[in-house]
Amino acid sequence: MQSLETFKKSVETHIEDHPIVRMNRYTSWFERGEATLEELRHFTVQFSVFSHLFIEAQLRKCINSPDLESYRASKEILMNELGVTFTQGGSVDNGRFTFRAAHFEWLLDFAQALGLGFEDIGKRELGTPSTLAFCDALMKWYASSDFSESTGASHAIEHWAAAGFWKQLVAGLRRIKEQRIPELPLGFWVWHDQIEDRHAAHTDEELTVAFAQENFNEDRFLRAGTAVLDAVETFWEGLFADRALPVAV
């Protein structure tokens, strides 16, 4: 077994230097705020499918948790997604549930400003092949019953989420709001950008803890992390190719 420092270098090569972490063609374009209404609707539909189906993967991750601590950590994410707010201590324990606090309902508010209804977003049948490939990869790797695989996928997802794509989306949406759609609510996007800034600080600590586990397998960690980032890249490249694709409403 290699040392922790040597393993961290392998993680940097496979995950932190993955093309989709380093550069995202779609969000770099989106940041300019030039998306047409049709392109914005298509983006919203596809993102809503991923966002909604992520709940399914998160539930499976809870079920497959190797211990109570991991189970509770996964459940924190799941319950917040469903509408339990974090307390001042940063936990959903003793948090308050409201329907309106569910992330999907925030996204629905955004979609409605674009002329999309509940029936137009979030359903698997609305996903393109590239979107569904990403969702299925989350179920396979992120929600894996293999500790090393699920940890590798989680680590990769955190690095992707902290790489700046949320900031690019927010920047583009703010331009669109200022120039064309003043009633566009941005709460879903701004909140996720802010929360990912806090998550990023914990990834190295979590990697160190995982590496020390007796059943940790380095190869499976890297395989899962790379596979899930490949699927992330497929999702964004699909959106890049779909630009100017009209969406029926």
C-alpha positions as CSV (number, residue, x, y, z in Angstrom):
1,M,0.0,0.0,0.0
2,Q,1.4,3.4,-1.0
3,S,1.8,6.3,1.5
4,L,-0.9,8.9,2.0
5,E,1.1,11.5,0.2
6,T,1.8,9.3,-2.8
7,F,-1.9,8.4,-2.9
8,K,-2.9,12.1,-2.8
9,K,-0.7,12.7,-5.9
10,S,-2.6,9.9,-7.7
11,V,-5.9,11.5,-6.7
12,E,-4.6,14.8,-8.1
13,T,-3.7,13.2,-11.4
14,H,-7.0,11.3,-11.8
15,I,-9.5,13.6,-10.2
16,E,-8.2,17.1,-9.6
17,D,-6.7,17.2,-13.0
18,H,-9.7,15.6,-14.8
19,P,-10.6,17.7,-17.9
20,I,-14.1,18.6,-16.6
21,V,-12.7,19.8,-13.3
22,R,-10.1,21.9,-15.1
23,M,-12.3,23.4,-17.8
24,N,-16.0,23.2,-18.6
25,R,-16.9,24.4,-22.1
26,Y,-20.6,24.7,-21.5
27,T,-20.4,26.7,-18.3
28,S,-17.7,28.9,-19.7
29,W,-20.1,29.8,-22.6
30,F,-23.1,30.0,-20.2
31,E,-21.2,32.6,-18.0
32,R,-21.4,35.1,-20.8
33,G,-25.2,35.3,-20.4
34,E,-25.9,34.8,-24.1
35,A,-28.2,31.8,-23.8
36,T,-31.5,32.2,-25.7
37,L,-34.7,31.5,-23.9
38,E,-34.9,28.1,-25.6
39,E,-31.4,27.2,-24.6
40,L,-32.1,28.4,-21.0
41,R,-35.2,26.2,-20.9
42,H,-33.3,23.2,-22.2
43,F,-30.6,23.7,-19.7
44,T,-33.2,24.0,-16.9
45,V,-35.0,20.8,-17.9
46,Q,-31.8,18.8,-18.1
47,F,-30.4,20.2,-14.8
48,S,-33.7,19.5,-13.2
49,V,-33.6,15.8,-14.2
50,F,-30.2,15.4,-12.7
51,S,-31.1,17.4,-9.6
52,H,-34.3,15.4,-9.0
53,L,-32.8,12.0,-9.7
54,F,-29.9,12.8,-7.4
55,I,-32.3,12.4,-4.5
56,E,-32.7,8.7,-5.6
57,A,-28.9,8.3,-5.6
58,Q,-28.6,10.0,-2.2
59,L,-31.2,7.7,-0.7
60,R,-29.3,4.6,-2.1
61,K,-26.1,6.1,-0.6
62,C,-27.8,6.2,2.8
63,I,-29.0,2.6,2.5
64,N,-25.5,1.4,1.5
65,S,-23.6,3.4,4.2
66,P,-21.0,1.3,6.0
67,D,-21.6,2.7,9.4
68,L,-23.8,5.0,11.4
69,E,-21.6,8.1,11.0
70,S,-21.6,7.8,7.2
71,Y,-25.4,7.0,7.3
72,R,-26.1,10.2,9.2
73,A,-23.8,12.3,7.0
74,S,-25.6,11.0,3.9
75,K,-29.0,11.6,5.5
76,E,-28.0,15.2,6.2
77,I,-27.7,15.8,2.5
78,L,-30.9,13.9,1.7
79,M,-33.1,15.6,4.2
80,N,-31.8,19.0,3.3
81,E,-32.6,18.2,-0.4
82,L,-36.1,17.3,0.7
83,G,-36.8,20.5,2.7
84,V,-35.3,20.3,6.2
85,T,-33.3,23.4,6.8
86,F,-29.9,23.5,8.5
87,T,-29.7,24.8,12.0
88,Q,-27.1,27.3,13.1
89,G,-24.9,24.4,14.0
90,G,-24.9,23.2,10.4
91,S,-27.0,20.1,10.9
92,V,-30.6,19.2,9.9
93,D,-30.9,17.6,13.4
94,N,-33.7,19.7,15.0
95,G,-34.1,21.6,11.7
96,R,-37.4,22.7,10.4
97,F,-39.2,21.0,7.4
98,T,-41.1,23.1,4.9
99,F,-42.2,22.1,1.4
100,R,-40.9,25.3,0.0
101,A,-37.4,24.6,1.4
102,A,-37.0,21.6,-0.9
103,H,-34.3,22.2,-3.5
104,F,-36.6,20.9,-6.3
105,E,-39.2,23.5,-5.4
106,W,-36.6,26.3,-5.5
107,L,-35.7,25.0,-9.0
108,L,-39.4,24.9,-9.9
109,D,-39.7,28.6,-9.0
110,F,-36.9,29.3,-11.4
111,A,-38.4,27.1,-14.1
112,Q,-41.8,28.8,-13.8
113,A,-40.2,32.2,-14.6
114,L,-39.2,30.6,-17.9
115,G,-42.6,29.3,-18.7
116,L,-42.0,25.8,-17.6
117,G,-44.4,23.9,-15.2
118,F,-44.1,21.1,-12.7
119,E,-44.9,18.6,-15.5
120,D,-42.1,20.0,-17.7
121,I,-39.1,19.3,-15.4
122,G,-37.5,16.7,-13.2
123,K,-38.8,13.5,-14.8
124,R,-36.5,10.8,-16.1
125,E,-38.3,10.6,-19.4
126,L,-37.3,14.3,-20.1
127,G,-33.6,13.5,-19.9
128,T,-31.4,13.3,-22.9
129,P,-29.1,10.3,-23.2
130,S,-26.1,12.3,-21.9
131,T,-28.1,13.5,-18.9
132,L,-29.3,10.0,-18.1
133,A,-25.8,8.6,-18.4
134,F,-24.8,10.9,-15.6
135,C,-27.7,10.0,-13.4
136,D,-27.0,6.3,-13.9
137,A,-23.4,6.8,-13.1
138,L,-24.3,8.4,-9.8
139,M,-26.4,5.4,-8.9
140,K,-23.6,3.0,-9.8
141,W,-20.6,4.8,-8.3
142,Y,-21.7,7.5,-5.9
143,A,-24.3,5.2,-4.3
144,S,-22.2,2.1,-4.5
145,S,-22.3,-0.5,-1.6
146,D,-18.5,-0.6,-2.0
147,F,-17.0,1.9,0.5
148,S,-13.9,2.7,-1.6
149,E,-16.1,3.3,-4.7
150,S,-18.6,5.5,-3.0
151,T,-15.9,7.5,-1.3
152,G,-14.0,8.0,-4.5
153,A,-17.1,9.1,-6.3
154,S,-18.1,11.5,-3.5
155,H,-14.6,13.0,-3.5
156,A,-14.7,13.5,-7.2
157,I,-18.2,15.1,-7.1
158,E,-17.0,17.5,-4.4
159,H,-14.0,18.6,-6.4
160,W,-16.2,19.1,-9.5
161,A,-18.8,21.1,-7.5
162,A,-16.0,23.2,-5.9
163,A,-14.2,23.8,-9.2
164,G,-16.3,27.0,-10.0
165,F,-19.1,25.8,-12.3
166,W,-21.7,27.1,-9.9
167,K,-20.1,30.6,-10.0
168,Q,-20.1,30.5,-13.8
169,L,-23.8,29.6,-13.8
170,V,-24.7,32.3,-11.3
171,A,-22.7,34.9,-13.3
172,G,-24.5,34.0,-16.5
173,L,-27.9,34.0,-14.9
174,R,-27.3,37.3,-13.2
175,R,-26.5,38.8,-16.6
176,I,-29.7,37.3,-18.1
177,K,-31.7,38.6,-15.1
178,E,-30.3,42.1,-15.5
179,Q,-30.7,42.3,-19.2
180,R,-33.8,40.2,-20.1
181,I,-35.7,38.4,-17.3
182,P,-35.8,40.7,-14.2
183,E,-38.2,38.3,-12.4
184,L,-35.8,35.4,-12.6
185,P,-35.3,34.0,-9.0
186,L,-31.7,32.8,-8.5
187,G,-32.0,31.4,-4.9
188,F,-31.4,27.8,-6.0
189,W,-28.2,28.6,-7.8
190,V,-26.8,31.2,-5.3
191,W,-27.3,28.9,-2.3
192,H,-25.5,25.9,-4.0
193,D,-22.6,28.2,-4.9
194,Q,-22.3,29.3,-1.3
195,I,-22.6,25.9,0.2
196,E,-20.0,24.4,-2.1
197,D,-17.4,26.9,-0.9
198,R,-17.8,25.5,2.6
199,H,-17.7,21.8,1.4
200,A,-14.5,22.2,-0.5
201,A,-12.5,22.8,2.7
202,H,-13.4,19.4,4.0
203,T,-12.4,17.2,1.1
204,D,-8.7,16.6,2.0
205,E,-9.7,15.8,5.6
206,E,-12.3,13.3,4.4
207,L,-9.7,11.7,2.1
208,T,-7.3,11.2,4.9
209,V,-9.9,9.6,7.1
210,A,-11.0,7.3,4.3
211,F,-7.4,6.3,3.5
212,A,-6.9,5.1,7.1
213,Q,-9.9,2.7,6.9
214,E,-9.0,-1.0,7.0
215,N,-11.1,-1.9,4.0
216,F,-10.0,1.0,1.8
217,N,-8.9,0.2,-1.7
218,E,-7.0,2.8,-3.6
219,D,-7.7,1.4,-7.1
220,R,-11.4,1.2,-6.6
221,F,-11.4,4.7,-5.2
222,L,-9.7,6.1,-8.3
223,R,-11.7,4.0,-10.7
224,A,-15.0,5.3,-9.3
225,G,-13.8,8.9,-9.1
226,T,-12.7,8.9,-12.7
227,A,-15.8,7.1,-13.9
228,V,-18.2,9.6,-12.3
229,L,-16.2,12.6,-13.6
230,D,-16.3,11.0,-17.1
231,A,-20.1,11.0,-16.7
232,V,-20.1,14.6,-15.5
233,E,-18.2,15.5,-18.6
234,T,-20.7,13.6,-20.7
235,F,-23.5,15.6,-19.1
236,W,-22.0,19.0,-19.8
237,E,-20.7,18.1,-23.3
238,G,-24.2,17.0,-24.1
239,L,-25.6,20.4,-23.1
240,F,-22.8,22.1,-25.1
241,A,-23.8,20.1,-28.2
242,D,-27.5,20.8,-27.6
243,R,-27.2,24.6,-27.7
244,A,-29.9,26.2,-29.9
245,L,-32.1,23.1,-29.4
246,P,-35.8,24.3,-28.9
247,V,-37.8,22.9,-26.0
248,A,-41.6,22.4,-26.4
249,V,-43.7,23.8,-23.6
